[in-house]
Amino acid sequence: MATVKDDIDLSVLSEEARKELVDFYQFLVGKYGRARTKKAKRFQNLVERPLRVKSIVIPPREQLYER
């Protein structure tokens, strides 16, 4: 893979293009950045891993609709 130059000349872009570039950069940092909080990691683990239960109790239909 080719090396990436660290300096980018943003002066050639319009103000709108610069804002878009900054927004995209922030998206990439959020997606691929290493600095994730413990809370974010815990939530990601909760979403990615299935919940394991010993058994599921499904009540009879009559019991569900009792008043």
N, C-alpha and C positions, 0 to 999 in steps of 0.2 A: 504494500500500500504506500502511496506517495505521502511524503510528510506535508503537514498543513502549516502554512505560515501563520504565526501568532498575531500579526498586525494586519488589520483590514482597513482600507481607506473608505470610510463611510461618507466622506464629503462629496463623493460622486453621486450619491443617492438623494432623492427628494426627502423632505421631512416625513411624508407618509410612508415611504419605503423604509426609512430608518425605524419608525415606530413598529412597522410590521416585522422587521428583522429582529428587533428587541423582543417582541412578543413571541416569535418563533423560538428564539434562543431560550427564553424562560420556559417555554413548553418542553424543549429538549432537556434542560437542566432538571425539570420536574420528573421527566420520564426516565432519564438515564443517570441522573445525579446520584452520587453516593451518600449524600447527607440526608438520610431519612430519619425521622423521629421514631422512637420506640412505639409510640401510639400508632403511627402509620403502618409500621411493620406488623404490629399485632392485628390491625384491621385487615391488612392484606392477607395474612395467614388465615384469618377467620373466613375470608371470602374464598380463598383458593382451596382450602382443605374441607372435605365433607365432614359433617358432624356424625359421630358414631354413638349409637344408642343401643342398649341391650335389647329392648323390645318396644314396640309401639302398641298402645292400647287404643283400639277404635271402639267407641261405645256403640251399642245397637241404635238403629235409626229412631226407634220409639223414644229412647232416652234423650236423644239429641233435641227432639221437638217437644218434650214435655214442658208444661208451664207450671 
